[in-house]
């Protein structure tokens, strides 16, 4: 596929922002059917341009078309369908019953658009993690500015083409470019900023948002652990960990970052993990280098970072159980499974974000939980277990944005589960109704009756009668 030339910008980001502000005023009062029409247009465009999305992803990542369908395209289409199926219900005011102290009032929550929103999307899933939040923003009735990643230029250009073909430029616009474009956009007074990326850049975004007191949704990352307990089904655990870890060459915010496995089954699990990795990402004895099912690292900078992290672990005594081949020219890293990685190694201190997986044996569950809780709260936690007591312990004694029992990453695909991190791994939730709420202001509205109200009883002057009424009133609580 040939790269699509970026459309030259004829206005500045500040001028574009002002266009969006004007559009946002009209969006507040438009019929819900207008939102529906925009979402329908987006869905139709994706179906019509499915091949273009596949080709752009291959050009940027060498990603298999079926994987693009399953991960990038399906997720967005599922979000669209869910929003279209529920849009009227989501936008209806929610009635709130009156407490005893406010008898006679009527209250409801009115869902209004935040206004002009900024979506800063990442490079690892450049279509789904850009257009998915766009679905939520449009469903909530906002005007949107999108800044896709410069590290995936083919997909970014296609996203701009999509916006130009579907939307009025005052409602949705796309700004391509490097960090300097993001920095310029972050100086503008957006009402909401949706960012997906690293915790380090998330802090930069949050600081910029604070200058305008903009609300934020930060989908970050961290070291998502896997705990394989003694009661786990070894083959199932190995297959599901291998799939989620080495999908997209390990460049997934939800990917298992390290595995803690009960020492009684560590050898069996490691063997099964190697076997399942080969079965999933190669066929008929081919090499990973020649496999059509295995991606590449996005650029040289990230390749060098991963290389250095592996060398750091090997210098401290880590052992390679599988893989090890790297080719800088093609940014190829063979799936790499290591044991004996020290806790102070970079692989155990930094988010890996690549096809490298430390597997550590633990003596007892207390030890495993101590390792998990000794790190920042992760985006996800995975536990493989067939024991309710152990399952409950792990879920109650750890904190993470989300969790899966006996699988990895699949909670991302559930439209009714809020997705997001906690503290260092993220702020706010997305997907489905949670995404709609992230891009909405939940305005509390109360309608008071005419004439006498229960509040009148406690108006000043504070006479002896009022004080007696207050004495009686407080006893009700």
N, C-alpha and C positions, 0 to 999 in steps of 0.2 A: 504493500500500500504506500502511495506517495503521501508525504506530509502535506497537510492542508495549510496554506499560507495564512498567518494570523491577519484578521481584519484590522487595518490601521485605525487607531483611536483618533477621532476627530474632535473629541472634547476631553477635558481634564477629568480626573476622578472626582474633584470637587463639584464640577458642573454636572457630571453624571449623577452624583449623590443628590443634588438639588432637583434633578428631574424625577428621581425616585421619591423624594419627599412629596412632590406635588401629586404623583400617582398614588402614594399611600393614602392621601386624604380621600380620594375617590374610592379606593378599595375598601375603606371602612364601611361604606354605605351601599356597596353594590350587592346585587342578589347573589345568593349562594350558588346559583346555577352558573354564574360566571367563573367561579373557582372550579366548579366541576368541569366546565368546558376546557379550561386550561390544562387540567390534569388529564382529560381525555386526549387532548392534542399531544401531550407529552407521551402518553402510552402508545398512541398510534405511531409517533415518530420513532420510538425505540423499536417497535416491531418492524417498521419499514427499514431501519438502518442497523438491524442486527449484525449483518455481515460487516458493515463499516466499523462497528464497535469491536468485533472480533479482530479485524485487521489492525486497528489502531493498538489494541492490547498486545498483539503479536509483535508489532513493530517496536513497542516500548519494553516488552518483557519476555518475548518469545513464549507467550502463554498459549496453551492449547485452546482451540475454539470451544470445545465442550466445557472446559473449566470456566471460560468466560461466560458461557450461557448459565452455568450452574451457580456461579458466585456473583459475578458482576450484574448480569442482566436479570436473572430470576429475582434477586433481592429487591431491585428497584420495581420490577413489575408487581411483586407481591405487596410492596408498600403502596403502590398506586391502587391496586385492587382493594386493599384494606381501607385506604382513605376514601375511595369512591363509594364503597359499601357502607361506610359509617359517617360520612361527612355531615349529613343532616342531623344525625343524633349528636355528634360532637359539638356542633355549633348552637344547638338549642340551649337556652338558659337552664341552669340547674336549680330547681326549687330547694330552698333551705327552710326547714321548720323553725318557728319562733320559739324561744325559751319562755319560761314563765314571766321573766322580768320584762319581756317585750311583747306581751300579748296584744293582738290587734295589728301588729306589723306584718308585712309580707316581704320576704327576702329571696333573692336569687343571685346566682353567679352568672355574669354575662361574659362571654369569651370574645375578646376583641383582638384584632391584629396588633402586634407590637409596633409595626411601622416599617422602617427600612432595615433590613437584616443583611449581615455579611456572612457568607459561607467561605471559610478557608479550608480547602480540601487537600488531602494528602496524596502521595504518589503510589502507595502500596496497593490500594484498590481504587484507582483514580476515577472510575466511572461510578461505582455503587456508593462510595463514600462522599461523592459530590452530589449526585442526583438524588440519592436517598433523602438527605436533609432538605433538598430543594422541594421534594414532594410534601414534606411536613410544613415547610414555610409557605408554600402556595395554598395548601389546604387551610391554613390558618389565616390566609388573606393578606399576606405581606408582599411588599416589593423587595427584590432580592438582588444583591451584588455578589457574584461568584468570583473567587480567585483560585483557579486550579493550580496544581503543582507544575512548576517548570521542569521537573525531573522526568515527567512523562509527556513530552511535547505533542505526540500524535493524539493522545486521548484529550489533552487540554484543548487542542485546536478543534477537535470534533465536538467537544462540549460547547465551545463558542459558536460553532456552526449550528448546533442544535438550538441554542438560545436565539440566535439571529433568525432562524427559520420559523420558530414557533411563537415567540413572545414579542410583545411591544418592548422596545428597548428601555422604556421608562419603568417597566415592571420587572424585567430580568435582564441583567447585563453581565458580561464576562470580561474580566481583565486578566490577560496573560502577562507573564513576565517573571522576573526573579524576586528575591527578598525585598528589593527596593520598592516594588509595587505593593507588596503586602504592608510594608512600613507606611507608605503613603495612605493607603486605605484605612489603616488602623488609627490614623490621626483624625478621621472623620467621625462625627457624632452618630454612629449607628445606634439603633434601639436594642439590637441583639446581635451577638457574634457567636457563630457556631464554628468551632475549630476542632479539627482532628489532627493529631500529631504527637510529638514527644512532650513529656512533662516540662523540659527545659524551655521549649518555645511556647508551651501553654502558659508559663509564668509571664512571658513577654506579652502575650495576647491579653492576659488578665490585667496586667499593669496598664496597658493602653486603654482597655475598656473602662478601667477605674477613672481615667481622666474625664470621661463623659458619663460615668455611672451607668454604663450599658450592662445589661444582663448578659451572661455567657453560658454556653454549653461547651464544655471542654471534654472531648473524648481523647484520652491520653493512652497510656500503656503501662509498662512496668513488667515485673518478672512474674508472670502467671505460673504458679506451680502445679505439678501433678503429684498426688499422693496415691501410690499403689499399695493397698493394704494386703495383709496375708489372706484375706477372704476373697480377693479379686479373681476374676476370670482372666488368666494371663494373656491368652490369645486375643480376646476382645480388647483388653486394655492396650496391648501393643499395637493392634491395628488402628484403633481410634487415635492413639497418641501419634503414631506415625503419619496418619493422614493429615491431622490438624497441624502438626509441626512442620512437615515438609511441603505442604501445599504452598504455592506461590513462593517457593524457595525459602520458606521460613519467615517471609516478610509480611507477617500478619500480627496485628496488635493483640489478638486473642491466642496466638500460638503458645503451646507449652514452652516455657523458658527453661525449666529444669524438671527432672523427675526424682522424687524421693520414693524408693521402693523398699518394702520390708526385706531385710537381709536374707530371710529364708527362701525368697523367690527371686532375688536379684539376678542371679545367673540365668534362670529360665526366662525372665522378662527381657533381659538384654538380648538374648538369642532370638526370642520371638520378635522383638522390635526390629532387629536387622532383617529377619525374614520378611516381615510385613512391609518394610520400607522398599525392599526389592520388588515384591509382588505388586505394590501399588503404583510405583513410578517407573518401572521398566517392564518389558515383555519380551518373551522368547530369547532370553539371555543377552539382550542388548545392553550396552553400557549406559550409565546415566547421562554421559555426554551426548549420546546419540538419541536419547529418549525424547519422544514428542510430548511426554507427559510431565516433563521437569523443566521448571523455569530458570531464569538467571537473576543474578544480583543487579539492582537497578543502575548502579554506576560505579566508577572506580573508587570513589571515596568510601563507599560502604563496603566494597570488596576489601580494601586495605584495612579498614577498621576491624572487620571480622578476622582477617588473617592475623592481625596483631593480637587480638583477643585469644585466639587459639594458641599462638606461640607463647603467650604469657602463661596459659594454663599448662602447656607441655613443659615449660621451664620449671614449673613448680610441682611436677611429678604426675600430671594427668596422663592417662593411658588411652590411646585411640583403639576403640573396639571395632569401628567400622568407618571406612572412608578415609579421607585425608587429602585426596587429590584436589588441587586448585589450579585454575588457569586464568591469569590476570587478563590476557588478551580478550577472552570471551566472557569474562566475569563469571566463570563456572566454579562452583564449590560443590563437590560431591557431598551427599548427606553424611554428616559427621557425628558419630556417637562416641562419647568419651565417658570413662569412669575415673574414679579417684581424683576428681577435680577439687582442689582445696576451696574452702569457703571464702578465702581472701583473694582468690583469683578473679580477674576481671569478668570471666564468664559467669561467676556467681554474684557479682556485685552490680553489673550493668545489664540493661536489657539487651539481649543478643540480637534479635531481629534478623535472623538468618538461619541457614540450615545446619545449625550446630546445637547438639543436645547433650548436656551433662546428665548422667544417670548416677545418683548417689544412693547407697544402701543405708538404711537406718536400723537401729537396734530395737527401738520401741516408738510408739506413736508420740509420746511426749517429746522425743528428740525431733521428730519430723515437724511437729507443731511449733517447736521453738525456732527452728530454721525459718519457717514461713513467717512467723510473727516477729522475727528479728529483722525483717525487711519492710520496705514501704508497702502499703496496702495495694494489692495487684488489681488489674482490670478483671481478671477471672481466676477462679480456683477450681481444680478438677480433682475429684477423688473417686477411685475405683474400689468398690467395697460391696460386700454382700452380708453386711452386719449392721443392723439398725443402730445399735448403741454407738459403734464407731462412726458411722455416718453422721449421727447427731452431734457427736463430740467435735468432729472436724468442722461442721457448718456453724456450730455455736461458738467455738473457741478461736475462730479466725474471722477476718473481715476482708471482703473483696467486693468489687463492683457487681459481679455476678458469679454464679457457680453452677457446675454440672456434676451430677452423680452418674458415674459409669459412661461418660462420654466427654468430649471436648468441643467447645465452641458452638454447639448446635443451638444454644439458647439465643444466639444472635439472629437466627432465622425465624424465631417465634414473634409474630407481629403484635401480640398482646403482652409480651414481657418487656418492661422498660429496660433499655440497654444503656450502660454507662459505667463509669468508674466510681471511685470513692477517694477523696483527698488527692494524693499524688497520681492516681490513675484516672482521675476525671472528676468533673463537677457537672451535675445535671444528667438527665436521661433523654433518650431518643427512641425512635421507632413507634409506629402506630399512634395510639392515643397519647402516649407520653411525648412523642415528637410534636404532635399538634399542640399540646400544652406548653412545650418548651418555646414555641414561637407565638404563644398567645399570652395576653394579660388577662388573668382571672379577676375581673372587676366585681367587687362585692357591691350589691345594690340593695338598699332597704327602702321600702315605701311605708311611711307612717300614716296612720289614720288621721282624719280631721278631728278637732275638738279634744276631749279629755284623753290622756294616755297614761299608762302606768308610770312613766317617768315623771309626770307632773307632780306626783305625790312627794317627790324628793327635791323639788325646786326650792331655792331659798325664798324667803328667810327661813333659817333653820330653827324653827320654834320647838317648844317642848313636844308638841304633837308629832312633828317631823322626826325628832330624835327617838320617840317611842316607836314610830313606824320603822325606823332604821334598825332599832334593837330587835324587833320582831322579825324583820326581813332577813337579817344576817343569820338568824337561827335556822333558816331554811337551807343553809349551805354548810 
